[in-house]
Amino acid sequence: MFGILNKFNHKAEIRESKDEILVGEIVRAMARQGGTAVTFLANNDYQRVKFRIVGDPILSYVYVTLDRKTGTGIVGAAVFGSKATLTVSAETKNYIADPDDLVAMYRTDLANLFRMPVLGGIRLNHELNSIFATTTLVIDIDNYVLKGEPGVQALMAHLQHTIQELRERLRPFKKA
Amino acid sequence: MATAIPPLPPGDAPAFFVRGPAGQIGPISGQALLQQILQGLLPDTSTIWYQGMPDWVPAREHPGFGPLIAQHRPPAGDPHAAARADDDEKDRIFGKLVKASWEYYNEHVAASHIDEVLVGAIITCTLDNGFSLIDLTSDGGRHYLRFENMQNASRIVVQVQHLTSGLVDAKVLGQRASVVIGYGERVADFQRVWQALKAEYKSGYLQSPEPGTITVDADMASGYVYVQVDMYWNIEDYVKPDYAIDYARLTTHIGATVHALGKYLRGRLG
C-alpha cells in the first residue's frame, strides 16, 4: 500500500540528510530572490536544481548542483566532515537565429569543448543560443544547515554573491 | 482640395497593390515591396496603392515609402548590394521562423515542468513552516519529498506525480497531479506501532485508494507511524502561467491536510 515510504532511503541519522537539508534551504533562498525551481534531479549524494530567473535583464536560468563526493557514511563523515562541492551555473539566452552568428558561435563552441573547469574560477561556455558561466566551490554544509535563520541568511548571501559574479561575467555577451 | 495620403500600413501586413512592367500584383507587404524594389525586381517608378489612398502613386514619390527606398538603397556602383539585400531578407525570414519556434517550444517546456515548479513551491512553504527537507528523490516524473520538524520530530511526506505532462493533455484537462500527503510521528510504544502495521496489512488490499481515503503505515527502523491521503490537485491553482506561485493558498491547503492527518493519527493510536 505505502509505496511512498519505499522510495526513501530511511537514513538513520540526520547527518545523512544534511545535503538534502541544504538543497531545501537553497530552493527557499532562491525563491526569496525570484528564482523559481523548475527542474529537479535528485538521488543519493547528488542533487541538481534548475531555477528560472524571472525579470532579470541578463540571466534566464541558474543551475545549482550539490555533489557530496565524500559520501554520507560514518567513516566518510569522520574523515571529510560535511564537505561538498557546490557548482553554480548561470545561463543567459540570446535566441540566436542569424546564420552568420550561428557560424561564429559554432567556432566558439569547438574552442570551449576542451576547456576544463577550474575550482573557484569561472568558466564560460557557449552553446548556440545560450552562454553559461560556471563556478565550483568546496563548501562545508555545516556552515549553513540547522543554524536557523542565520544559516539561511548566510546561504542567501553566499548565493547572491556567487550569482552576481556570474551575472557580471555574462553581461558583455547579452544581446540587446 | 486634394485628399491626404494615409500613413503606411504595418510593414508585415499584406496591404499593397503594385502596378509594374509585368502588370498588377498584390496584395503584398510593405517589406516585400521594398525588397523587390531594392533587388531591382520592380522599378521604383511602379505605382502603388493601399486602402485609403485616393489614387495610385509612384513608389518613389509616396511621402512615406519614397524615403524608405532612399534610406535602404545601396550606394550606386555596389555590384554586391542586391545579393546582400537578398541575404538579409532571407536571414530575416529565417529568424522569424526560429523566433516563432521558440515561443512554441517554451510553451511545451512550461507545460512539462510545471509539476516541478509545484515541488519547489511545496519545499519553500513547508520550510517556512518550520520543517527541514530530509529526503528528496526525483526522476523527473515522480517526486518524493520528506520533511522533519527538528523541534518536535514530526514528519511530512509528499509524493507528486504529474498526470498531464503533455501540452495537449494539459490544454484539454488542465494541469493535474496526483498528490499524496502523509504525516508521521515517532511512537515509542512498540505495541502501538504493531497496531498500525496491522492496519497497514488491511489497507494493502487498497490497490488504488480513492481520494480522501486515509491509510496507515509504519517504518519499523525509525519507529515512525505515518498516515497518508491520496488527492488530485490542479497545479494551476498554485502555479500561474507566468510562474507566479500562490504560496498562501498552498500553505493553507498543506496545513489543513496535515492537521486532518495528525488528528486521525493521534485518534488511531489513542
Interface residues (C-beta under 8 A of the other chain):
Chain A: M1 F2 I4 L5 K7 F8 N9 H10 K11 A12 I14 S17 E20 I21 V23 G24 E25 V27 R28 A31 T36 A37 V38 T39 F40 L41 A42 N43 Q47 V49 R52 V54 Y95 A97 D98 P99 D100 V145 L146
Chain B: D91 F94 G95 L97 V98 K99 W102 H113 E116 V117 V119 G120 A121 I123 T124 L127 D128 S132 L133 I134 D135 L136 T137 S138 G140 R142 H143 Y144 R146 F147 E148 M150 V157 Q159 V180 G182 E200 S203 G204 L206 P209 T215 D217 D219 A221 S222 Y226 Q228 D242 Y243 I245
